[in-house]
Amino acid sequence: MIWITFFLAGLLLGSFANVCIIRIPKDEDIFLSRSKCFSCRKNIPWFNNIPILSYIHLRGRSDCCDKKISLQYLIIEIFMGCLLLLTGAIFALPQAITISLVFFIVTLIIVIDYYHRIIFDVMNYILIISGVLISLIYPELNPENISFKNSILTGLIGFGLFFSLKTLFKKIKGIDALGMGDVYLIAGLGVWLGFEKFLYILSISSIIGIFYYLLVDKKSENFEIPYGSALGISFIILILSKKLIQQVITLL
């Protein structure tokens, strides 16, 4: 039953994530404004806003003007539903709730950075502040169960390393190889992961960035790797991998 609850909660968070992903970059209200059709701007009734079911019922086309609905809505809803289902299945309830909320913020960062190459400060601040406070007050809520000292030091090391790289590239090459969003993000993810996994997130995110570089068309003069997205994906992998491996070993 708890798995179903987390899955349904994930679908709802996925639906809200879509709202945030679309509206936050446009500086639009994410709480009070009703959802509107992207084509004709008519209000969307609640029964056409049910995660997954509405998309399937409408066959991927808007009910008001029969225009195609972006597949992103369905993908994000399914992704968040499955992610929270997995989280609820492998973590104890308090940890599962905590990490589900962190995953929600990280998912926003991943998708927004992928589309817009921007990471909003408020999301980074939420990660940093929540990670530090939990390590100080109730470290058992963090799956890594790191100490306050470990959390603070890892955040500072991550910030210092990325800020130094950003400054160095700017001085030598005259370009911003890293944005300040990436600098604050590595600090925010570091305070959650701790120093033990800090090198892992650097390694995995670099591999993801290399694959993106090799696979994506680079004709644009302004080509950039969405490194914040790579960091976010790496964070999710690292948080889930240890517990998943333990579960598999137990089953064997």
DRENPA-3360 file (N, C-alpha, C; in nm, 2 decimals, always signed):
BEGIN
1 = MIWITFFL = +0.08/-0.12/+0.00/+0.00/+0.00/+0.00/+0.09/+0.13/+0.00 ~ +0.20/+0.12/+0.08/+0.28/+0.24/+0.08/+0.35/+0.27/-0.05 ~ +0.37/+0.16/-0.13/+0.43/+0.18/-0.26/+0.34/+0.26/-0.35 ~ +0.21/+0.21/-0.35/+0.11/+0.28/-0.43/+0.09/+0.43/-0.39 ~ +0.10/+0.45/-0.26/+0.09/+0.59/-0.21/+0.20/+0.68/-0.27 ~ +0.32/+0.62/-0.27/+0.44/+0.70/-0.32/+0.43/+0.71/-0.47 ~ +0.38/+0.61/-0.54/+0.36/+0.62/-0.68/+0.26/+0.73/-0.72 ~ +0.15/+0.73/-0.65/+0.04/+0.84/-0.68/+0.10/+0.98/-0.64;
9 = AGLLLGSF = +0.17/+0.98/-0.53/+0.23/+1.11/-0.49/+0.33/+1.16/-0.60 ~ +0.40/+1.06/-0.65/+0.50/+1.09/-0.76/+0.43/+1.15/-0.88 ~ +0.31/+1.09/-0.92/+0.24/+1.14/-1.03/+0.19/+1.28/-1.01 ~ +0.14/+1.31/-0.89/+0.10/+1.45/-0.86/+0.22/+1.54/-0.86 ~ +0.33/+1.50/-0.80/+0.45/+1.59/-0.80/+0.50/+1.61/-0.94 ~ +0.49/+1.50/-1.02/+0.53/+1.51/-1.16/+0.44/+1.61/-1.24 ~ +0.31/+1.61/-1.21/+0.22/+1.71/-1.27/+0.26/+1.85/-1.23 ~ +0.29/+1.87/-1.10/+0.33/+2.00/-1.05/+0.47/+2.04/-1.10;
17 = ANVCIIRI = +0.55/+1.94/-1.12/+0.69/+1.97/-1.18/+0.67/+2.03/-1.32 ~ +0.58/+1.97/-1.40/+0.56/+2.03/-1.53/+0.52/+2.17/-1.53 ~ +0.43/+2.20/-1.43/+0.39/+2.34/-1.41/+0.51/+2.43/-1.38 ~ +0.59/+2.39/-1.29/+0.71/+2.46/-1.25/+0.81/+2.48/-1.37 ~ +0.83/+2.37/-1.44/+0.93/+2.37/-1.55/+0.89/+2.47/-1.66 ~ +0.76/+2.47/-1.68/+0.71/+2.57/-1.79/+0.70/+2.71/-1.74 ~ +0.66/+2.73/-1.62/+0.63/+2.87/-1.57/+0.75/+2.94/-1.50 ~ +0.83/+2.87/-1.43/+0.93/+2.94/-1.35/+1.03/+3.01/-1.45;
25 = PKDEDIFL = +1.08/+2.95/-1.56/+1.16/+3.03/-1.65/+1.10/+3.15/-1.71 ~ +0.96/+3.15/-1.71/+0.89/+3.27/-1.76/+0.85/+3.37/-1.65 ~ +0.89/+3.34/-1.53/+0.85/+3.42/-1.41/+0.70/+3.43/-1.40 ~ +0.63/+3.32/-1.42/+0.49/+3.31/-1.40/+0.45/+3.24/-1.27 ~ +0.33/+3.27/-1.22/+0.28/+3.22/-1.10/+0.27/+3.06/-1.11 ~ +0.31/+2.99/-1.01/+0.30/+2.84/-1.02/+0.19/+2.79/-0.93 ~ +0.13/+2.87/-0.85/+0.03/+2.82/-0.75/-0.11/+2.86/-0.78 ~ -0.14/+2.99/-0.82/-0.27/+3.04/-0.83/-0.33/+3.04/-0.97;
33 = SRSKCFSC = -0.25/+3.05/-1.07/-0.29/+3.06/-1.21/-0.34/+2.92/-1.26 ~ -0.45/+2.92/-1.33/-0.50/+2.79/-1.38/-0.42/+2.75/-1.50 ~ -0.42/+2.62/-1.53/-0.35/+2.57/-1.65/-0.43/+2.61/-1.77 ~ -0.35/+2.65/-1.87/-0.41/+2.69/-2.00/-0.35/+2.62/-2.12 ~ -0.43/+2.60/-2.22/-0.38/+2.54/-2.34/-0.27/+2.62/-2.41 ~ -0.17/+2.56/-2.45/-0.06/+2.64/-2.50/-0.09/+2.70/-2.64 ~ -0.19/+2.64/-2.71/-0.22/+2.68/-2.84/-0.33/+2.79/-2.84 ~ -0.44/+2.76/-2.78/-0.55/+2.86/-2.79/-0.57/+2.94/-2.65;
41 = RKNIPWFN = -0.49/+2.90/-2.55/-0.49/+2.97/-2.42/-0.62/+2.96/-2.34 ~ -0.70/+2.86/-2.38/-0.83/+2.84/-2.30/-0.79/+2.77/-2.17 ~ -0.87/+2.79/-2.06/-0.85/+2.72/-1.94/-0.87/+2.57/-1.96 ~ -0.78/+2.49/-1.89/-0.80/+2.35/-1.90/-0.88/+2.30/-1.78 ~ -0.99/+2.23/-1.80/-1.07/+2.18/-1.69/-0.99/+2.07/-1.61 ~ -1.03/+2.06/-1.48/-0.96/+1.97/-1.39/-0.95/+1.83/-1.44 ~ -1.06/+1.78/-1.51/-1.06/+1.64/-1.55/-0.97/+1.61/-1.67 ~ -0.92/+1.72/-1.73/-0.82/+1.70/-1.83/-0.68/+1.73/-1.78;
49 = NIPILSYI = -0.66/+1.73/-1.65/-0.54/+1.76/-1.58/-0.50/+1.64/-1.49 ~ -0.56/+1.53/-1.51/-0.53/+1.41/-1.42/-0.40/+1.35/-1.48 ~ -0.30/+1.33/-1.40/-0.17/+1.27/-1.45/-0.19/+1.14/-1.52 ~ -0.13/+1.13/-1.63/-0.12/+1.01/-1.72/-0.26/+0.98/-1.78 ~ -0.36/+0.97/-1.70/-0.49/+0.93/-1.75/-0.55/+1.03/-1.85 ~ -0.53/+1.16/-1.82/-0.59/+1.26/-1.92/-0.51/+1.26/-2.05 ~ -0.38/+1.24/-2.04/-0.30/+1.23/-2.17/-0.34/+1.12/-2.25 ~ -0.36/+1.00/-2.19/-0.41/+0.88/-2.26/-0.55/+0.90/-2.32;
57 = HLRGRSDC = -0.64/+0.95/-2.23/-0.78/+0.97/-2.28/-0.78/+1.07/-2.39 ~ -0.70/+1.17/-2.39/-0.70/+1.27/-2.50/-0.62/+1.23/-2.62 ~ -0.55/+1.12/-2.60/-0.46/+1.07/-2.71/-0.35/+1.17/-2.75 ~ -0.31/+1.24/-2.65/-0.20/+1.33/-2.67/-0.23/+1.46/-2.75 ~ -0.36/+1.49/-2.75/-0.41/+1.61/-2.82/-0.50/+1.69/-2.73 ~ -0.49/+1.83/-2.74/-0.58/+1.91/-2.65/-0.72/+1.90/-2.69 ~ -0.81/+1.90/-2.59/-0.95/+1.88/-2.60/-1.02/+2.01/-2.67 ~ -0.95/+2.12/-2.65/-1.02/+2.25/-2.69/-0.99/+2.28/-2.84;
65 = CDKKISLQ = -0.86/+2.25/-2.88/-0.83/+2.29/-3.02/-0.76/+2.18/-3.10 ~ -0.75/+2.06/-3.04/-0.70/+1.95/-3.10/-0.55/+1.96/-3.15 ~ -0.48/+2.04/-3.07/-0.33/+2.05/-3.10/-0.26/+1.95/-3.02 ~ -0.14/+1.91/-3.07/-0.06/+1.81/-3.00/-0.01/+1.86/-2.87 ~ -0.02/+1.77/-2.77/+0.03/+1.80/-2.63/+0.17/+1.75/-2.62 ~ +0.26/+1.83/-2.57/+0.40/+1.79/-2.56/+0.41/+1.66/-2.48 ~ +0.49/+1.56/-2.53/+0.52/+1.44/-2.46/+0.59/+1.46/-2.33 ~ +0.65/+1.57/-2.31/+0.72/+1.60/-2.18/+0.62/+1.58/-2.06;
73 = YLIIEIFM = +0.50/+1.62/-2.07/+0.41/+1.61/-1.96/+0.40/+1.46/-1.91 ~ +0.38/+1.37/-2.01/+0.36/+1.23/-1.98/+0.49/+1.18/-1.92 ~ +0.61/+1.21/-1.98/+0.74/+1.16/-1.94/+0.77/+1.20/-1.80 ~ +0.75/+1.33/-1.77/+0.78/+1.38/-1.63/+0.70/+1.31/-1.53 ~ +0.57/+1.30/-1.56/+0.47/+1.23/-1.46/+0.51/+1.09/-1.44 ~ +0.54/+1.01/-1.54/+0.58/+0.87/-1.53/+0.72/+0.86/-1.45 ~ +0.81/+0.95/-1.49/+0.94/+0.95/-1.43/+0.93/+0.97/-1.28 ~ +0.85/+1.08/-1.24/+0.84/+1.11/-1.09/+0.76/+1.00/-1.02;
81 = GCLLLLTG = +0.66/+0.94/-1.09/+0.59/+0.83/-1.03/+0.67/+0.71/-1.00 ~ +0.75/+0.67/-1.10/+0.84/+0.56/-1.08/+0.96/+0.59/-0.98 ~ +1.01/+0.71/-0.99/+1.12/+0.75/-0.90/+1.07/+0.74/-0.75 ~ +0.95/+0.80/-0.72/+0.90/+0.79/-0.58/+0.86/+0.65/-0.54 ~ +0.81/+0.58/-0.64/+0.77/+0.44/-0.61/+0.90/+0.36/-0.56 ~ +1.01/+0.38/-0.64/+1.13/+0.31/-0.60/+1.19/+0.37/-0.47 ~ +1.17/+0.50/-0.45/+1.22/+0.56/-0.32/+1.14/+0.50/-0.20 ~ +1.01/+0.49/-0.22/+0.92/+0.44/-0.11/+0.95/+0.29/-0.08;
89 = AIFALPQA = +1.00/+0.22/-0.19/+1.02/+0.08/-0.17/+1.15/+0.04/-0.10 ~ +1.25/+0.13/-0.12/+1.38/+0.09/-0.06/+1.42/+0.17/+0.06 ~ +1.35/+0.28/+0.09/+1.39/+0.36/+0.21/+1.28/+0.35/+0.32 ~ +1.33/+0.37/+0.44/+1.23/+0.38/+0.55/+1.15/+0.51/+0.53 ~ +1.03/+0.51/+0.59/+0.93/+0.61/+0.56/+0.99/+0.75/+0.58 ~ +1.05/+0.79/+0.69/+1.09/+0.93/+0.71/+1.20/+0.97/+0.60 ~ +1.29/+0.87/+0.57/+1.39/+0.90/+0.47/+1.33/+0.91/+0.33 ~ +1.23/+0.83/+0.31/+1.17/+0.82/+0.18/+1.10/+0.96/+0.15;
97 = ITISLVFF = +1.03/+1.01/+0.25/+0.96/+1.14/+0.23/+1.06/+1.25/+0.21 ~ +1.16/+1.25/+0.29/+1.26/+1.36/+0.27/+1.33/+1.35/+0.14 ~ +1.38/+1.24/+0.10/+1.45/+1.23/-0.03/+1.36/+1.25/-0.15 ~ +1.23/+1.22/-0.13/+1.13/+1.24/-0.24/+1.12/+1.39/-0.27 ~ +1.12/+1.47/-0.17/+1.11/+1.62/-0.18/+1.24/+1.67/-0.25 ~ +1.35/+1.61/-0.20/+1.48/+1.65/-0.26/+1.48/+1.61/-0.41 ~ +1.44/+1.49/-0.44/+1.43/+1.45/-0.58/+1.34/+1.54/-0.67 ~ +1.24/+1.59/-0.61/+1.15/+1.69/-0.68/+1.23/+1.81/-0.72;
105 = IVTLIIVI = +1.30/+1.87/-0.63/+1.38/+1.99/-0.66/+1.49/+1.96/-0.76 ~ +1.55/+1.84/-0.75/+1.66/+1.80/-0.84/+1.61/+1.78/-0.98 ~ +1.49/+1.72/-0.99/+1.42/+1.70/-1.12/+1.40/+1.83/-1.19 ~ +1.35/+1.93/-1.11/+1.33/+2.06/-1.17/+1.46/+2.12/-1.23 ~ +1.56/+2.10/-1.15/+1.70/+2.15/-1.20/+1.74/+2.08/-1.32 ~ +1.72/+1.95/-1.33/+1.77/+1.87/-1.44/+1.70/+1.92/-1.57 ~ +1.57/+1.93/-1.56/+1.49/+1.96/-1.69/+1.51/+2.11/-1.73 ~ +1.50/+2.20/-1.63/+1.51/+2.34/-1.66/+1.65/+2.37/-1.72;
113 = DYYHRIIF = +1.75/+2.31/-1.66/+1.89/+2.34/-1.71/+1.91/+2.28/-1.85 ~ +1.84/+2.17/-1.87/+1.85/+2.10/-2.00/+1.79/+2.19/-2.11 ~ +1.68/+2.25/-2.08/+1.61/+2.33/-2.18/+1.66/+2.47/-2.19 ~ +1.70/+2.53/-2.08/+1.73/+2.67/-2.07/+1.87/+2.71/-2.03 ~ +1.95/+2.61/-1.99/+2.09/+2.63/-1.94/+2.09/+2.73/-1.83 ~ +2.00/+2.72/-1.74/+1.99/+2.80/-1.62/+1.95/+2.72/-1.50 ~ +2.01/+2.75/-1.38/+1.97/+2.69/-1.26/+1.93/+2.81/-1.16 ~ +1.81/+2.81/-1.12/+1.76/+2.91/-1.03/+1.82/+2.91/-0.89;
121 = DVMNYILI = +1.86/+3.02/-0.84/+1.93/+3.03/-0.71/+1.84/+2.97/-0.60 ~ +1.71/+2.99/-0.60/+1.62/+2.94/-0.50/+1.63/+2.79/-0.48 ~ +1.64/+2.72/-0.59/+1.65/+2.58/-0.59/+1.78/+2.53/-0.52 ~ +1.89/+2.60/-0.56/+2.02/+2.56/-0.50/+2.02/+2.60/-0.35 ~ +1.96/+2.71/-0.31/+1.95/+2.75/-0.17/+1.87/+2.65/-0.09 ~ +1.76/+2.60/-0.15/+1.68/+2.49/-0.08/+1.76/+2.37/-0.05 ~ +1.84/+2.33/-0.15/+1.92/+2.21/-0.13/+2.03/+2.23/-0.03 ~ +2.10/+2.35/-0.03/+2.20/+2.38/+0.06/+2.15/+2.39/+0.21;
129 = ISGVLISL = +2.05/+2.47/+0.22/+1.99/+2.49/+0.36/+1.93/+2.36/+0.42 ~ +1.85/+2.29/+0.34/+1.79/+2.17/+0.39/+1.89/+2.07/+0.43 ~ +2.00/+2.05/+0.34/+2.10/+1.95/+0.36/+2.18/+1.98/+0.49 ~ +2.21/+2.10/+0.51/+2.29/+2.14/+0.63/+2.21/+2.13/+0.75 ~ +2.08/+2.17/+0.75/+2.00/+2.17/+0.87/+1.97/+2.02/+0.91 ~ +1.94/+1.94/+0.81/+1.91/+1.80/+0.84/+2.04/+1.73/+0.90 ~ +2.16/+1.76/+0.85/+2.28/+1.70/+0.90/+2.31/+1.75/+1.04 ~ +2.25/+1.86/+1.08/+2.27/+1.92/+1.21/+2.17/+1.87/+1.31;
137 = IYPELNPE = +2.04/+1.87/+1.27/+1.93/+1.84/+1.36/+1.89/+1.69/+1.36 ~ +1.88/+1.63/+1.24/+1.83/+1.49/+1.23/+1.90/+1.42/+1.12 ~ +2.03/+1.39/+1.13/+2.11/+1.33/+1.02/+2.05/+1.20/+0.96 ~ +1.97/+1.13/+1.05/+1.92/+1.00/+1.00/+1.82/+1.01/+0.89 ~ +1.77/+1.14/+0.86/+1.68/+1.16/+0.75/+1.75/+1.15/+0.62 ~ +1.88/+1.18/+0.62/+1.96/+1.17/+0.50/+2.01/+1.03/+0.48 ~ +1.98/+0.97/+0.36/+2.02/+0.83/+0.34/+2.17/+0.80/+0.36 ~ +2.25/+0.91/+0.34/+2.39/+0.89/+0.36/+2.43/+0.91/+0.51;
145 = NISFKNSI = +2.34/+0.96/+0.59/+2.36/+0.98/+0.74/+2.50/+1.04/+0.77 ~ +2.53/+1.16/+0.70/+2.66/+1.22/+0.72/+2.65/+1.32/+0.84 ~ +2.76/+1.35/+0.89/+2.77/+1.44/+1.00/+2.76/+1.59/+0.96 ~ +2.73/+1.68/+1.05/+2.72/+1.82/+1.02/+2.86/+1.87/+0.96 ~ +2.97/+1.83/+1.02/+3.10/+1.87/+0.98/+3.13/+1.82/+0.84 ~ +3.09/+1.70/+0.81/+3.11/+1.64/+0.67/+3.03/+1.72/+0.57 ~ +2.90/+1.75/+0.61/+2.81/+1.82/+0.52/+2.87/+1.96/+0.48 ~ +2.91/+2.03/+0.59/+2.96/+2.17/+0.57/+3.09/+2.17/+0.48;
153 = LTGLIGFG = +3.18/+2.08/+0.52/+3.31/+2.07/+0.45/+3.30/+2.03/+0.31 ~ +3.21/+1.94/+0.28/+3.19/+1.89/+0.14/+3.13/+2.00/+0.06 ~ +3.03/+2.07/+0.11/+2.97/+2.19/+0.04/+3.07/+2.29/+0.01 ~ +3.16/+2.33/+0.11/+3.26/+2.43/+0.09/+3.36/+2.39/-0.01 ~ +3.40/+2.26/-0.01/+3.50/+2.21/-0.10/+3.44/+2.21/-0.24 ~ +3.32/+2.17/-0.26/+3.26/+2.17/-0.39/+3.25/+2.31/-0.44 ~ +3.20/+2.40/-0.36/+3.19/+2.54/-0.40/+3.33/+2.60/-0.44 ~ +3.43/+2.57/-0.36/+3.56/+2.63/-0.38/+3.62/+2.57/-0.51;
161 = LFFSLKTL = +3.61/+2.44/-0.53/+3.66/+2.38/-0.65/+3.60/+2.43/-0.78 ~ +3.47/+2.44/-0.78/+3.40/+2.48/-0.90/+3.42/+2.63/-0.93 ~ +3.42/+2.71/-0.82/+3.44/+2.85/-0.83/+3.59/+2.88/-0.89 ~ +3.68/+2.80/-0.84/+3.82/+2.81/-0.88/+3.83/+2.78/-1.03 ~ +3.76/+2.67/-1.07/+3.76/+2.63/-1.21/+3.70/+2.74/-1.30 ~ +3.59/+2.79/-1.25/+3.52/+2.90/-1.33/+3.61/+3.02/-1.35 ~ +3.68/+3.06/-1.24/+3.76/+3.17/-1.24/+3.88/+3.15/-1.33 ~ +3.94/+3.03/-1.32/+4.06/+2.99/-1.40/+4.03/+2.99/-1.55;
169 = FKKIKGID = +3.92/+2.93/-1.59/+3.88/+2.93/-1.73/+3.85/+3.07/-1.78 ~ +3.79/+3.15/-1.70/+3.76/+3.29/-1.74/+3.89/+3.36/-1.77 ~ +3.99/+3.34/-1.68/+4.11/+3.41/-1.69/+4.19/+3.37/-1.81 ~ +4.20/+3.23/-1.83/+4.29/+3.18/-1.94/+4.22/+3.18/-2.07 ~ +4.09/+3.13/-2.08/+4.02/+3.12/-2.21/+3.93/+3.24/-2.24 ~ +3.90/+3.31/-2.13/+3.80/+3.43/-2.15/+3.66/+3.38/-2.17 ~ +3.63/+3.26/-2.12/+3.49/+3.21/-2.13/+3.44/+3.16/-1.99 ~ +3.31/+3.16/-1.98/+3.25/+3.11/-1.86/+3.22/+2.96/-1.88;
177 = ALGMGDVY = +3.32/+2.87/-1.84/+3.30/+2.73/-1.86/+3.20/+2.67/-1.77 ~ +3.18/+2.74/-1.65/+3.08/+2.70/-1.55/+3.00/+2.83/-1.51 ~ +2.87/+2.81/-1.50/+2.79/+2.92/-1.44/+2.79/+2.91/-1.29 ~ +2.75/+3.02/-1.23/+2.74/+3.03/-1.08/+2.63/+2.93/-1.04 ~ +2.53/+2.90/-1.12/+2.43/+2.80/-1.08/+2.50/+2.67/-1.06 ~ +2.59/+2.63/-1.15/+2.66/+2.50/-1.13/+2.75/+2.50/-1.00 ~ +2.81/+2.62/-0.97/+2.89/+2.63/-0.86/+2.81/+2.61/-0.73 ~ +2.69/+2.67/-0.72/+2.61/+2.66/-0.60/+2.54/+2.52/-0.60;
185 = LIAGLGVW = +2.52/+2.46/-0.72/+2.45/+2.33/-0.72/+2.55/+2.22/-0.67 ~ +2.67/+2.22/-0.70/+2.76/+2.12/-0.65/+2.78/+2.13/-0.50 ~ +2.77/+2.26/-0.45/+2.77/+2.27/-0.30/+2.64/+2.21/-0.24 ~ +2.53/+2.24/-0.30/+2.40/+2.19/-0.25/+2.39/+2.04/-0.26 ~ +2.44/+1.98/-0.36/+2.44/+1.83/-0.37/+2.55/+1.77/-0.28 ~ +2.66/+1.84/-0.26/+2.77/+1.80/-0.17/+2.72/+1.79/-0.03 ~ +2.64/+1.88/+0.02/+2.60/+1.88/+0.16/+2.51/+1.76/+0.19 ~ +2.45/+1.71/+0.08/+2.36/+1.59/+0.10/+2.44/+1.46/+0.09;
193 = LGFEKFLY = +2.54/+1.46/+0.00/+2.62/+1.34/-0.03/+2.73/+1.31/+0.07 ~ +2.80/+1.42/+0.11/+2.92/+1.40/+0.19/+3.04/+1.38/+0.11 ~ +3.16/+1.39/+0.17/+3.28/+1.38/+0.10/+3.31/+1.24/+0.04 ~ +3.26/+1.14/+0.10/+3.28/+1.00/+0.05/+3.23/+0.99/-0.09 ~ +3.12/+1.05/-0.13/+3.06/+1.03/-0.26/+3.09/+1.16/-0.35 ~ +3.16/+1.25/-0.30/+3.18/+1.38/-0.37/+3.26/+1.35/-0.51 ~ +3.36/+1.26/-0.50/+3.44/+1.23/-0.62/+3.36/+1.15/-0.72 ~ +3.26/+1.07/-0.66/+3.18/+0.99/-0.75/+3.09/+1.08/-0.83;
201 = ILSISSII = +3.03/+1.18/-0.77/+2.94/+1.26/-0.85/+3.01/+1.34/-0.95 ~ +3.14/+1.38/-0.92/+3.22/+1.45/-1.03/+3.25/+1.35/-1.14 ~ +3.28/+1.23/-1.11/+3.31/+1.13/-1.22/+3.19/+1.10/-1.30 ~ +3.08/+1.06/-1.24/+2.96/+1.02/-1.31/+2.90/+1.14/-1.40 ~ +2.90/+1.26/-1.34/+2.85/+1.37/-1.41/+2.94/+1.40/-1.53 ~ +3.07/+1.39/-1.52/+3.16/+1.41/-1.63/+3.14/+1.31/-1.74 ~ +3.11/+1.18/-1.71/+3.08/+1.08/-1.81/+2.95/+1.11/-1.88 ~ +2.85/+1.15/-1.81/+2.73/+1.19/-1.87/+2.75/+1.31/-1.96;
209 = GIFYYLLV = +2.83/+1.41/-1.92/+2.86/+1.53/-2.00/+2.93/+1.49/-2.13 ~ +3.02/+1.39/-2.12/+3.09/+1.35/-2.24/+3.00/+1.28/-2.34 ~ +2.91/+1.19/-2.29/+2.81/+1.12/-2.37/+2.72/+1.23/-2.44 ~ +2.68/+1.33/-2.37/+2.59/+1.43/-2.42/+2.67/+1.50/-2.54 ~ +2.79/+1.53/-2.51/+2.88/+1.60/-2.61/+2.89/+1.52/-2.74 ~ +2.91/+1.39/-2.72/+2.93/+1.30/-2.84/+2.80/+1.27/-2.92 ~ +2.69/+1.27/-2.85/+2.56/+1.23/-2.91/+2.48/+1.34/-2.97 ~ +2.50/+1.47/-2.91/+2.41/+1.58/-2.95/+2.48/+1.66/-3.06;
217 = DKKSENFE = +2.39/+1.71/-3.15/+2.44/+1.79/-3.27/+2.50/+1.92/-3.21 ~ +2.63/+1.95/-3.25/+2.70/+2.06/-3.19/+2.72/+2.17/-3.30 ~ +2.63/+2.19/-3.39/+2.64/+2.29/-3.50/+2.63/+2.43/-3.44 ~ +2.55/+2.45/-3.34/+2.53/+2.58/-3.28/+2.66/+2.64/-3.23 ~ +2.68/+2.77/-3.25/+2.80/+2.84/-3.20/+2.80/+2.85/-3.05 ~ +2.68/+2.85/-2.99/+2.66/+2.87/-2.85/+2.64/+2.73/-2.78 ~ +2.69/+2.63/-2.84/+2.67/+2.49/-2.78/+2.72/+2.49/-2.63 ~ +2.64/+2.44/-2.55/+2.68/+2.42/-2.41/+2.63/+2.29/-2.35;
225 = IPYGSALG = +2.71/+2.23/-2.27/+2.67/+2.10/-2.20/+2.59/+2.14/-2.08 ~ +2.46/+2.09/-2.07/+2.38/+2.12/-1.95/+2.44/+2.05/-1.82 ~ +2.55/+2.10/-1.77/+2.62/+2.02/-1.67/+2.54/+2.01/-1.54 ~ +2.45/+2.11/-1.51/+2.36/+2.10/-1.40/+2.27/+1.98/-1.41 ~ +2.23/+1.95/-1.53/+2.14/+1.83/-1.55/+2.22/+1.70/-1.53 ~ +2.35/+1.70/-1.57/+2.44/+1.59/-1.55/+2.46/+1.56/-1.40 ~ +2.48/+1.67/-1.32/+2.50/+1.66/-1.18/+2.38/+1.61/-1.11 ~ +2.26/+1.66/-1.15/+2.13/+1.61/-1.09/+2.11/+1.47/-1.12;
233 = ISFIILIL = +2.13/+1.42/-1.24/+2.11/+1.28/-1.27/+2.21/+1.19/-1.19 ~ +2.34/+1.24/-1.18/+2.44/+1.17/-1.10/+2.40/+1.16/-0.95 ~ +2.34/+1.26/-0.90/+2.29/+1.27/-0.76/+2.19/+1.16/-0.74 ~ +2.09/+1.15/-0.82/+1.98/+1.05/-0.81/+2.04/+0.91/-0.81 ~ +2.13/+0.89/-0.91/+2.20/+0.76/-0.92/+2.27/+0.72/-0.79 ~ +2.34/+0.81/-0.74/+2.42/+0.79/-0.62/+2.33/+0.76/-0.49 ~ +2.23/+0.84/-0.48/+2.14/+0.82/-0.36/+2.07/+0.68/-0.37 ~ +2.03/+0.64/-0.49/+1.96/+0.51/-0.50/+2.05/+0.39/-0.51;
241 = SKKLIQQV = +2.17/+0.40/-0.57/+2.25/+0.29/-0.60/+2.29/+0.20/-0.48 ~ +2.33/+0.26/-0.37/+2.38/+0.19/-0.26/+2.27/+0.10/-0.20 ~ +2.15/+0.16/-0.18/+2.04/+0.09/-0.12/+1.99/-0.02/-0.21 ~ +1.99/+0.01/-0.34/+1.94/-0.09/-0.44/+2.03/-0.21/-0.44 ~ +2.16/-0.18/-0.44/+2.26/-0.30/-0.44/+2.24/-0.38/-0.31 ~ +2.22/-0.31/-0.20/+2.19/-0.39/-0.07/+2.07/-0.47/-0.08 ~ +1.96/-0.42/-0.14/+1.84/-0.49/-0.16/+1.86/-0.61/-0.25 ~ +1.93/-0.60/-0.36/+1.96/-0.71/-0.45/+2.04/-0.82/-0.38;
249 = ITLL = +2.14/-0.78/-0.30/+2.22/-0.88/-0.23/+2.14/-0.95/-0.13 ~ +2.05/-0.88/-0.06/+1.96/-0.95/+0.03/+1.87/-1.05/-0.03 ~ +1.82/-1.01/-0.15/+1.73/-1.11/-0.22/+1.80/-1.23/-0.27 ~ +1.93/-1.21/-0.31/+2.01/-1.32/-0.35/+2.05/-1.42/-0.24;
% end
